[in-house]
Amino acid sequence: MMARIRAHYRWVILLCAMIMTACSTGLLSYFNALFLEPVTAALGLDRAAFVLYSTFSTITTMICMPVAGVIYKRLPMKPLILFGTLCGAGALFTYSISTTVYGFYLGGVLAGIGTCFFGGLPMTLVINRWFVKKRGTMTGIGFMGSAFISFAMSPVVSAMIETKGHAYVYRFLGWLLLALMVGMTLLLLRTTPEEMGLTAYGAGTDEPPQRDLSGFSRAQVLKMPAFWLFALGTFLLGLVTFGTQSHLIAYWGSVGVDPVSAAGLYSAVMLASAVSKIGLGGLYDRLGVAKGTAGICGVAVASLFGLTFIRSGWALIIPAVLFGFMTSLQVLTTSYLAVRLFGEKDYSSIFGLLNTVLFCGVSAGVPLSALIFQYTGSYRPAWILYGLFMAACLILMLAANRSSRRAFHTCFGVDRAD
């Protein structure tokens, strides 16, 4: 029995990956939208000032991620994950005792540090070590954890906030994060297949030509037009995704949707996000970077169009589901597409740089939406602006992909598969 479990341990690793994203992106980010109105109402805080705690979190991540990428190349993974876990739980406990925006800002800093060390970076490193074949699909499954926990628990958390208060729920989520992450790290996680006497899934099978190449170093990447085009597209993607997602509950409330229905719509967003993460990873494996990105960016524009013009009734579910599909692109951009465009030679460092850019966009998007609402009294101008940004994002990413293929041909003499 133990031999059979060990032979299929890659599925346990996928569970570990899902737990990492469930706790980092899910508990520390996706649930923030559920607290926006209850916390500001209970503590009498200005909405635009309050949402800056998310900006503090993303700016901290932006600063720390390149450092974390270097540290993960030099130190063992498990202690770093546990360090990030303590920071993430500390953020939630800090929120629970905060009565001013400054306490939430401090918690945001802790959340940003935690996200660097137990979120997408170690998750993608583990996936890359354990899987050669179908890496895009496996990465999508790993990121599904954040959407799954948000879908499953958003109605529960929303109801708990109403009955128990936001402070109690923050403490509950803090203990939940500790239990899941510490248990996963100590009992289940194996950072390489060699620890189990195994080889990576798909190792030794025929792979596209670029798998025989180490790719570009960080110094080379910084001189490539493809990187800067991709980075600008990533910035816009982070701005649009979190600038929209963090305000969805508030938006639906502003057009007359009751809190229970708004929480249900948010759960639909998370369910669509969970399903689409698997689908988009598989789509990239089958169709390549250009066609996969074009498809999901088209869905993104459609979702923002729907949010702009659909304001009541059952049809509200349409932009909610479409936006859930859109979130897949944001989580797979710096993890999977970066490998396709720039190779694996200096992946952790390049991942850190691109995450810095992504979270820079996130830090701009959340307050930008709040300011647009504050000065116009509506979120519709934001959704129209973000639709234009997504069209620009598609153009930039397609140009980056084309430039990357030329760079592979010039430097290595091969045609990189799309």
C-alpha positions, 0 to 999 in steps of 0.5 A: 500500500505504501509503495502504491501511495508513493508511486502516485504521490504527485497527487498529494503534491497537487493537494499541497499546491492547492492548500498554498494558494487557498491560504495565500491568495484565498484567505489573505486576498480574495476574502478582503472584498467580504470585509469592505463594507462591514468593517468600514461601517462598524469602525466608521472608516473612510472607504478609500482610506481603508482599502489602502491596506490592500495596497500596503500588502501588494507594495510589500509583496512587490518589494519582497518578491525579488528578494524571496526569489533569491532566498528560495534559490539558497535556503531550504523551502519548508522553513521559508514556507513556515515563516511566511505562514506565521506572517500571514496568520499574524496579518489576520490576527492584527486585523482582528484587533485593529480599530484604525486604518493604521492597524490594517496597514500593519496587517497588510505589510505582514500579509504581503511578506507572507504571500511572498514566502508561502504563496505562488512562488513555492507552489510553482517551484514545487510544481516545476520540480514534480511535473514535466508533462502537462505542467500548464494543467497542473499549475492551473489545478494548483491555483484552483485552491484559492478559488475553491476555498473562496467559493466554498466559504464566501457565504459562510464567512459573509454570514459569520461576519453578520452574526459574529462580527468581523473581528471574530471572523478574522481570528477564525481565518487566522487559526484556519490558515495556521492549521492548514499550512503547518499541517501541510508543510510538516506532514505532506509536502515533499519539495522534490520527487527525489525525496520519495525516490521518484522522478518528475511526472513525464520525465524522459518523454518527448517534450517541445524543443524549448525543454532542452534549453535552459532559457535566458538569465535574469540579466539577459531577460532585462535586456529583452523587449519581450520582457518589458512588453510582457511586464506592462501587460502584466501590470495592466492585468493586475490593475484590472483584475484586483481593481475589479474583484476587490470592489465587486461586493460593494458594486453589487450593493451600490446597484441595489443587490442585497448582501446575501445575493451579492455573496452568492454572486461572489461565490459564482465568481470563485467557482468559475475561477476554480473551474477555469484555472484547470481549463486555461492551463490545459488550453495553454498546453494544447493551443499555446500562448497566443491563442490561449491569451487571446481567448481569455482576454476576450472573455475579460472584455466581455465580463467588464462589458457585462458589469457595465450594462447588466445591473439587476436580475438573474442576468447578473450571474453572466458577468460574474461567471465571465469575470471568474474565467478572467481571473485565471489569466492573472494567476497563470501569467507570472507562473506558467507563461513566464516559463514559456516565454523566458525558460527555466534558467533563472525562473525564480528571479524572473518570477519575483520580478514579474510578481513585483510588476503584477502587484504594482498593478494590484496596488494601483487598481484597488484604490483607483476603483475606490477613487472613481466611485468616490468622485463619480458615485458609480463603478461603471466608468471604472469598468469601461476604463478597465475594458480598454486596459484589457484590450491593450493587455492582449496586444502587449502580451501577443507582441511579447510572445512574438518577440520571445520566439524571435529571441529563442531563434536568434540566441539558440537557433530553434523555433520555440513552440508557441 
